């Protein structure tokens, strides 16, 4: 099968590797679409993904596909089901698996079947990722369904951060992740919601997602903008960009007992903190790797919002390219020619 590989020097290429082999508790999936993650994929290409040195590797972790074969003990999936988050299960053809969603075929595991057979957590072959490999309702478009991966990651992070209704929030960055934080904050009843970016088009998108205040941080001091509405600061500030200097800026407008939240892995893993402008009491929390069990727990809420017409995946997608054009997709992202999510269609 074909897949997207990256070497230790960041060289990307469409490569040929053997198809995955399934066991009795797993199912083989023909991948139909995979979202490009501006964070994880780009950091793996540039060698800045924390604690990762396994190259060459197969990329992609936002895949959606259809089951074409299943093992004898699988009950969670049937042939023909559209499923979320298939990945390449372990090294294959000389390549490590950086989840491998940009592959023509991948695998999902039935974690409940594994547990029944004594092959649950802590045993060889079991992955926490199996928890988040879920069947989707009939009729979902595979391209749009790739956004559910990001949706679940962000909602599970918001729950971990402790965000609740009637709490104020400032989101720094209006890319796909920042827009998710903005939209979900409104759906969860938070407010006021501030979203900051330096691109006017992204700010218009944030306003459309429900931001009460969408401000250009090149033209407006973020702290002044927040304190004009919330004199005591905001309960939560989210760094959805991954620039460590933003943490120091956030010190100036986090509320007493508020929280500065960093989502994702920054390319730079250290910083000089200056909390002289911060209140006496505040906290800093990083979520660098979503927990798949928590993503599973967020799944039903995401589906409910979508079914109710309150959340539209297409609003977060700007480009859809064929797999043959995947190298161009990565060039577009590198050159910042796309503001929202790019999806690869097989």
ABEGO torsion letter per residue (X at the ends): XBBBBBBAAGBBBBBBBBBBBBBAABBBBBBABBBBBAAAAAAAAAGABBGBABOBBBBEAABBBBBABBBAABAABBBGBBBBGBBBBEBBGGBBBAGGAABABBBBBBAAAAAAAGABBGBBGBBAAAAABBBBBBGBBAAAAAAAAAAAAAAAAAAAAGBBBGBBBBBBEABAAAAAAAAAAAAAGBOBBBBBBABAAAAAAAAAAGBABBBBAAABBAAAAAAAABAAEBABBBBAAGBAAAAAAAAAABBBGBBBBBBEBBABABBBBBAAABBABBBBBBBABBBAAAAAAAAAAAAAAAAAGABBAAAABABBBBAAAAAAAAAAAAAGABABBBBBBX
